[in-house]
Amino acid sequence: FVTVPNGAHPADENRIIMSDAAPALFEAINNGVDLGGGEDEDKDEEKSEDVSVEPGDVAVEVVNNTGIEGLALEIQAVLVQDGFVVTGVGNPEVRAPELTTVYHGPGDEAAAKLLADSLTNAQTEEAEGLEQTLELVAGSDWEGFGGSSSESDLSITDDLGGVTAEKQESAC
């Protein structure tokens, strides 16, 4: 079973669109490439492929375990801007660590490292039941983005660029 890489539609978050990695999947299917993830024979190939993981190849679900309302949506916005494919956001249902953690399935270590490296403080951990999708759980130690992220601080209000009651700007 293989899921077509996708993400939230920019105009309507209730819709999804295929990501840039989708055509490569369809080409592989058309060419008869084995997508089953084979056993020992493919391990060397997987390791060499993992070295060149790009954000667009990484599907991630964002989970907010901080108690800060709306943080998962803020994290989603930055990850999408940085090229990651966010498949969903929400609150913890299965895993709720205190420390910010990127959970990954077997063979997805390189993708998990790429995501963790874009964060200020995240650890990686292999978890059962995750296939081809990472799970980023923002814990109580969440410090935002670092590394290669284009934003170092998460604040939606700073990005809006509007006028607030605190600012004494008026056309009058």
C-alpha positions in Angstrom: 0.0 0.0 0.0 1.4 3.4 -1.0 -0.1 6.8 -0.4 0.3 9.4 -3.0 2.3 12.3 -1.5 -0.1 15.1 -0.8 -0.7 18.2 1.3 -3.3 20.8 2.2 -4.7 22.8 -0.6 -3.5 26.5 -0.1 -7.0 27.9 -0.8 -9.0 25.4 1.1 -7.5 23.3 4.0 -10.4 20.9 3.7 -9.0 19.8 0.3 -5.8 18.1 -0.6 -3.5 18.4 -3.5 -0.7 16.2 -4.8 2.8 17.3 -3.9 5.7 17.7 -6.2 6.8 14.1 -5.4 3.6 12.5 -6.8 4.6 12.4 -10.5 7.7 10.4 -9.5 5.5 7.9 -7.7 3.3 7.5 -10.8 6.3 7.2 -13.1 7.7 4.4 -10.8 4.3 2.6 -10.9 4.2 2.9 -14.7 7.7 1.5 -15.0 6.9 -1.5 -12.8 9.2 -0.5 -10.0 8.7 -2.6 -6.8 7.3 -0.3 -4.2 7.0 -3.0 -1.6 10.1 -2.0 0.3 11.8 -5.4 -0.1 14.0 -7.0 2.5 17.8 -7.3 2.5 18.4 -6.6 -1.2 17.0 -3.1 -1.1 18.6 -1.9 2.2 21.8 -0.6 0.4 19.6 1.3 -2.1 17.5 2.8 0.7 20.5 4.0 2.5 21.9 5.8 -0.5 18.5 7.3 -1.3 18.0 8.5 2.3 21.1 10.6 2.1 19.4 12.9 -0.5 16.0 13.4 1.3 14.5 16.7 0.5 11.7 18.5 2.4 9.2 17.8 -0.4 9.8 14.1 0.1 8.9 14.3 3.7 5.2 13.8 4.8 4.6 14.9 8.4 1.7 15.1 10.8 2.0 17.9 13.4 0.8 17.2 17.0 0.6 19.8 19.7 1.3 18.6 23.2 2.3 22.0 24.6 -1.0 23.4 25.8 -0.5 26.4 23.5 -3.7 26.6 21.5 -3.2 26.8 17.7 0.5 26.0 17.8 0.1 23.0 15.5 -1.3 25.3 12.8 1.6 27.8 13.2 4.1 24.9 12.9 2.3 23.7 9.8 2.6 27.1 8.2 6.3 27.2 8.6 6.9 23.6 7.6 4.8 24.1 4.4 6.8 27.3 3.7 10.0 25.3 4.1 8.8 22.6 1.6 7.6 19.8 3.9 4.3 18.0 3.1 2.0 18.4 6.2 -0.6 15.7 6.2 -2.5 16.8 9.3 -2.5 18.7 12.6 -4.0 18.0 15.9 -3.6 17.0 19.6 -2.0 13.8 20.8 -3.9 10.6 20.6 -1.3 7.9 20.7 2.0 9.5 21.7 2.3 12.5 24.1 6.0 13.0 25.1 7.1 15.9 27.2 10.1 16.5 24.9 9.6 17.6 21.3 10.0 14.4 19.3 10.0 13.4 15.6 8.6 9.8 15.4 9.4 7.8 12.3 8.9 4.3 10.9 11.6 1.8 10.0 13.8 3.2 7.2 12.7 6.8 7.6 15.6 7.9 9.8 17.0 10.3 7.3 13.7 12.1 6.8 13.2 12.3 10.6 16.7 13.7 10.9 16.1 16.3 8.2 12.9 17.5 10.0 14.5 17.4 13.5 17.5 19.4 12.2 15.1 22.2 11.1 13.9 22.5 14.7 15.7 24.1 17.6 15.4 21.1 19.9 13.9 17.9 18.7 14.9 14.3 19.2 14.0 11.4 16.8 12.6 8.0 17.8 11.4 5.0 15.8 7.7 4.2 16.4 5.5 1.3 15.4 2.6 2.0 13.0 4.2 4.8 11.1 4.9 4.2 7.4 6.1 6.9 5.0 4.8 9.6 7.4 6.6 11.3 10.3 4.8 12.5 13.4 6.2 15.7 15.0 5.0 16.0 18.5 5.7 19.5 19.9 6.4 19.0 23.6 6.5 21.3 26.6 10.2 22.1 25.7 9.1 23.5 22.3 11.5 26.3 21.2 10.6 26.8 17.6 12.6 26.5 14.5 16.3 26.7 14.0 18.6 25.1 11.5 17.5 25.6 7.9 14.1 27.1 8.7 13.4 30.5 7.3 11.8 31.6 10.5 13.3 31.5 14.0 10.2 32.5 15.9 6.7 31.4 15.5 4.2 34.2 15.7 1.4 34.5 13.3 0.6 38.0 14.4 4.0 39.3 13.4 3.5 38.0 9.9 0.1 39.6 9.4 1.4 43.1 9.0 -1.8 44.7 10.1 -2.5 47.6 12.4 -3.4 46.9 16.0 -4.9 49.0 18.7 -1.5 49.1 20.3 -0.1 51.1 17.4 -1.2 54.7 17.1 -1.3 54.7 13.3 -4.3 56.4 11.8 -5.2 58.1 8.5 -6.8 61.0 10.4 
